[in-house]
């Protein structure tokens, strides 16, 4: 009866040790020499920029992220944004 909880505890300890060992063996890359990047502000002179300004005024909050349901939605939204771009495209 106590075998399953003991198995879960053992599995958890083994996984924790493996994660710590992998983190020590495979260190994160040094990013101190990486160039600083900045977002291009939305221009009120373009139609997409005006839409973004209006949407931001309507929804006060910390995020401008809209989660997409699948890869087709992501591709379609990027293609529509690229098609409607008037000055530059700044997408992640």
Order of alpha helices (4+ residues) and beta strands (2+ residues): alpha-alpha-alpha
